[in-house]
Amino acid sequence: MNVTILGAGAWGTALAVQAAPRHAVQLWARDAAHARLLGASRRNERYLPGVMLPANVAVVADLEQALAPAGDGLVMIATPMSGLRAMLSVVPEEARVLWLCKGFEAGSGLLGHEIAKELRPHAHAGVLSGPSFAEEVARGQPTALVAASADAALRDAVAEAFHTELLRIYTSADAVGVEVGGAVKNVMAIATGLCDGLAARGGGGPGTPGLNARAALITRGLAEMTRLGVALGARPETFMGLSGLGDLVLTATGDLSRNRQVGLKLAAGLPLAQVLVELGHVAEGVYCAPTVLARARALGVETPITEAVVGVLEGRLAVQDAVRGLMGRGPRAES
């Protein structure tokens, strides 16, 4: 099968490495100089240091060339959320396409499946998501993902293309739930980073958040995610799966999580602009948190953790006050 991957960042590179043993792979890099460097060195030191690109991965900067074999294969969009609309606009209508980005589109507030429905209402489209750090996928460490689409044939094609002993592919018809989980968990990971960052500074004294507070925050984050997802049309059980609970736990606790690092650094007192420069990669939670809040408010869904994160990101709320406010909320029924 032909596999075209649009985006040569960490995730695009990792997926190319995984697909290469069984498929012909075209890896498109937006920047021509980056494409030349990748093609010559067979390494993506900028985004995924130390990982070798297999010889049968063709690195190209010409988008038309990359999409030429798309008609009889799969197109995987591995750009940040901000690039999804542009990529969906140029992929041939007959192509089977999935995206790996997680978030809401800034401005429109749309999820990936909503953008796809707007641009290509009759096309074969879906999302590949789940608890996964690109570095581990590229190194062949065991990972489980979920391919979600209303198109059963597309789900099966993705599973057949990528399922191996080390990369397990589950399928789901609930693209809404899978996308909400993938988007909102990034915001929850920032919140957990804020909590853990305060814990590191506080030394375990009275009032300092610790592991108990972290567990509470993650659990209530899952509830918040589920409320919003159900209001958007998702199935509640999806949030107990890979793209809900699984991705939330990984992103909120794993040290490779960019969004968690944002929270940790903000809690250490660094300004957001400096945090993003030092990070060097896109942390989707920073950009989609205001949109998550806006969509939740429009639907009448209560999202106190998201509200606190947005307050911190916008500089209206101190980290200590945000965490204290969340833990100090009044008693209520759990569900």
VENMOBEL-V588934 format. One record per helix or strand of 3 or more residues. SS is the DSSP state (H for helix, E for strand). FROM is the first residue (numbers start at 1). LEN is the number of residues. If there is no record, write none. Layout:
ss:SS from:FROM len:LEN
ss:SS from:FROM len:LEN
//
This chain:
ss:E from:2 len:5
ss:H from:10 len:11
ss:E from:24 len:5
ss:H from:32 len:10
ss:E from:48 len:5
ss:E from:57 len:4
ss:H from:63 len:5
ss:H from:70 len:3
ss:E from:73 len:5
ss:H from:81 len:10
ss:E from:96 len:4
ss:H from:112 len:8
ss:E from:124 len:6
ss:H from:134 len:5
ss:E from:143 len:6
ss:H from:152 len:11
ss:E from:167 len:6
ss:H from:175 len:28
ss:H from:211 len:21
ss:H from:236 len:5
ss:H from:242 len:12
ss:H from:258 len:10
ss:H from:272 len:8
ss:H from:284 len:16
ss:H from:304 len:10
ss:H from:319 len:9
//
